[in-house]
Amino acid sequence: MANVRFVSTTQNRQNNREEYDNNALYFCTDSGALYRGAQLLSDGARIVSSYSELPKFNVAADGIIYYTEDTKNGYLLNKSRDGWVSIIDSNSEETKQELKDYIDEKTEKE
C-alpha cells in the first residue's frame, strides 16, 4: 500500500504542473478544488455572493459552475481561461437547452 502525500497548492500551479503524483492529494487553497494526481475529485458548483466575487481567471477551477446568489445566474470559465460563460441565466428561456448542450458536450465520448 502506497503512502498518500498531501500537497497544498494554488489552482494556477495545479493547472500548470508538468508532472502529477497519483499518490498525492493536491488541495488548491484559493479555489477549494481537490485533486488526486491530475484527476479532479471535487466538482459541481460553488456559490458566491455576487458576480464581482467570482474568482480570478487563473484561480477559477475548470468545469465548475459558479452560481451568483444576487443574480441567480451560473457561470463557467471559458476554455481559454480569460472569461466567463453564462450557462444559467435566470431570465432566459434558453438556459435549460444551453445547459443540456454543455453537459452533452462534456460527456461526449471521444
Secondary structure by P-SEA (a helix, b strand, c coil): cbbbbbbbbcaaaaaacccccccbbbbccccccccccccccccccccccccccccccccccccbbbbbccccbbbbbccccccccccccccccaaaaaaaaaaaaaaccc
